[in-house]
């Protein structure tokens, strides 16, 4: 869109996209932690629902990603509206 406009977009657009990418990385990290800890508990023979902190952390990260995704979509829509010819 910056190339189509021949000028940079507003700084808030870049900030929103950076935040979206950051939250995606957090969700990936939480999911990886959950998988590793679940497999470790399974090897040790511990009950499956003994420690749900990983699941709760993942759920919170997904909730945050949902909010940030909506903001990023709105931001991109605004950028598109500014890019389209009048």
Buried (B, 14 or more C-beta within 10 A) or exposed (E): EEEEEEEEBEEEBBEBBEBBEEBBEBBEEBBEBBEEBBEEBEEEEEEEEEEEEBBEBBEEBBEBBEEBEEBBEEBBEBBEEBBEEE
